[in-house]
Amino acid sequence: HTAIIDLRKQLEPYQSGHGKGTEYTLAATSGESKTPVTFDDNFFNHIQEDYKKANKSYELLGSLMDILHHPDEVWTTMRDQNSFEEGYNMTWIRYYADKAIGFSAYALKDKRIIARTIFESKMEPDSEIDKKRRGILMYRK
């Protein structure tokens, strides 16, 4: 999809070589500090699969840089002890007039933060965004 191609072009200056395939690592705002987030082929494959399933996550990619560089909130949540991977999740949230867009990533044992997904949520109780607003609030605008 063209949104995926456009994002890859935006990320080209951040290309890194940590793993297999093409990876891009950029510094996302998380309060006073910056957090390096790696976008690997799994992230792009996930977005491509959403497109095939008629999910709309690819439509949100245009907001990704705004979310990562100008978040309204950043949350960190420890993973469940029974989780496949040890570590924690991070969620960047940006609020717009009638919705919120969130971006989630997870930390690996080697301390790299790996992009996971991007999602949209209505601003109402028990919404998807409310479920992500848990753990430790690392930053609030």
Secondary structure per residue as TSV (DSSP state, phi and psi in degrees):
chain	resnum	aa	ss	phi	psi
A	1	H	-	360.0	150.4
A	2	T	H	-65.3	-31.5
A	3	A	H	-63.3	-36.7
A	4	I	H	-69.0	-43.3
A	5	I	H	-61.4	-43.3
A	6	D	H	-61.9	-42.3
A	7	L	H	-65.3	-42.6
A	8	R	H	-57.7	-39.7
A	9	K	H	-65.6	-40.8
A	10	Q	H	-63.3	-33.9
A	11	L	H	-86.3	-8.5
A	12	E	G	-49.5	-42.4
A	13	P	G	-63.7	-15.0
A	14	Y	G	-103.9	16.5
A	15	Q	E	-61.5	135.1
A	16	S	E	-133.7	171.5
A	17	G	-	-128.6	45.2
A	18	H	S	-71.2	-39.4
A	19	G	S	-132.5	-158.9
A	20	K	S	-77.7	148.8
A	21	G	S	77.2	-168.2
A	22	T	-	-92.7	131.4
A	23	E	E	-127.8	148.9
A	24	Y	E	-128.8	132.8
A	25	T	E	-124.9	122.6
A	26	L	E	-130.7	158.8
A	27	A	E	-90.4	118.5
A	28	A	E	-98.5	145.5
A	29	T	E	-72.1	130.8
A	30	S	E	-141.3	67.6
A	31	G	T	87.0	-134.1
A	32	E	T	-73.0	-17.3
A	33	S	E	-111.8	174.8
A	34	K	E	-114.4	142.0
A	35	T	E	-115.9	120.7
A	36	P	E	-71.6	124.3
A	37	V	E	-115.8	130.0
A	38	T	E	-102.3	127.8
A	39	F	E	-102.5	114.8
A	40	D	-	-111.8	-178.3
A	41	D	H	-60.5	-29.9
A	42	N	H	-61.9	-38.7
A	43	F	H	-62.8	-49.1
A	44	F	H	-65.9	-36.1
A	45	N	H	-65.0	-38.6
A	46	H	H	-61.5	-45.8
A	47	I	H	-64.2	-41.1
A	48	Q	H	-62.5	-41.2
A	49	E	H	-64.7	-39.4
A	50	D	H	-59.7	-40.6
A	51	Y	H	-61.3	-43.9
A	52	K	H	-65.0	-30.5
A	53	K	T	-88.8	7.0
A	54	A	T	68.3	18.6
A	55	N	-	-76.3	162.3
A	56	K	-	-110.4	19.3
A	57	S	G	-61.6	-31.6
A	58	Y	G	-62.5	-27.6
A	59	E	G	-70.1	-17.1
A	60	L	G	-90.0	-10.7
A	61	L	G	-59.6	-29.4
A	62	G	G	-63.7	-21.4
A	63	S	G	-92.9	-6.6
A	64	L	H	-58.7	-48.0
A	65	M	H	-63.8	-38.6
A	66	D	H	-62.2	-43.4
A	67	I	H	-63.4	-44.8
A	68	L	H	-73.2	-31.9
A	69	H	H	-96.6	-20.3
A	70	H	S	-136.9	54.1
A	71	P	-	-70.1	153.4
A	72	D	S	-88.4	-30.7
A	73	E	E	-146.7	149.8
A	74	V	E	-133.2	125.5
A	75	W	E	-117.1	145.1
A	76	T	E	-123.0	132.1
A	77	T	E	-129.1	129.2
A	78	M	E	-70.2	143.7
A	79	R	-	-74.1	154.6
A	80	D	-	-60.2	144.6
A	81	Q	T	-61.1	-26.4
A	82	N	T	-89.3	5.1
A	83	S	S	-66.3	151.0
A	84	F	S	-60.7	-42.9
A	85	E	S	-107.9	138.8
A	86	E	-	-78.8	159.7
A	87	G	S	123.9	-147.2
A	88	Y	E	-144.9	164.8
A	89	N	E	-108.1	150.3
A	90	M	E	-125.7	141.2
A	91	T	E	-132.1	123.6
A	92	W	E	-97.6	134.1
A	93	I	E	-127.9	136.7
A	94	R	E	-126.7	128.0
A	95	Y	E	-96.9	136.0
A	96	Y	-	-119.1	178.8
A	97	A	S	-50.9	-49.3
A	98	D	S	-123.4	8.5
A	99	K	E	-156.8	169.8
A	100	A	E	-126.3	144.2
A	101	I	E	-119.1	130.4
A	102	G	E	-118.8	154.8
A	103	F	E	-131.4	128.6
A	104	S	E	-114.5	145.6
A	105	A	E	-143.0	164.3
A	106	Y	E	-134.2	152.1
A	107	A	E	-95.6	136.6
A	108	L	-	-95.0	170.5
A	109	K	T	-59.6	-31.2
A	110	D	T	-83.3	12.7
A	111	K	S	76.8	0.9
A	112	R	-	-74.6	143.8
A	113	I	E	-100.2	120.1
A	114	I	E	-109.2	128.9
A	115	A	E	-59.4	137.9
A	116	R	E	-115.7	-60.4
A	117	T	E	-160.4	167.2
A	118	I	E	-128.4	141.4
A	119	F	E	-148.0	159.4
A	120	E	E	-117.8	147.9
A	121	S	E	-146.4	144.8
A	122	K	E	-72.4	160.5
A	123	M	S	-96.5	82.0
A	124	E	S	-149.7	160.9
A	125	P	T	-59.2	145.9
A	126	D	T	62.3	21.6
A	127	S	-	-78.6	172.1
A	128	E	H	-56.6	-41.0
A	129	I	H	-67.8	-37.2
A	130	D	H	-61.1	-36.4
A	131	K	H	-68.6	-27.8
A	132	K	H	-84.6	-18.3
A	133	R	S	-85.9	71.9
A	134	R	-	-147.5	167.2
A	135	G	S	93.9	-139.3
A	136	I	E	-103.4	124.2
A	137	L	E	-78.9	107.5
A	138	M	E	-83.1	-27.4
A	139	Y	E	-157.5	138.7
A	140	R	E	-138.6	130.9
A	141	K	-	-66.0	360.0
